[in-house]
């Protein structure tokens, strides 16, 4: 391997390690703002969030162990997050949630009036 490739590899490794360290260092700081008429700003316990998503009046979070937690406005079962620890990505709409599992399957829940 020539010195240029080694240098580029070292730079990539440095930034990869720095990004992971920063992401881990800031993962415990979850802040919310806005209306709280349904308790949307009541952050659940823990400092292991790796992704968050907000709907109209509810929130959804993915924990580092692959589990989900949703809180507040629970009409249409918005906060009845599926159990398990094999989730890798999340998204929320106004009145629905989506979660991608590690096997590539998709789980949806919430308001389903329009399918």
Buried (B, 14 or more C-beta within 10 A) or exposed (E): EEEEEEEEEEEEEEEEEEEEEEEEEEBEEBEEEEEEEBEBBEBEEEEBBBBBBBBBBBBBBBBBEBBBBBBBBBEBBBBEBBEEEEBBBBBBBEBBBBBBBEEEEEBEBBBEEEE
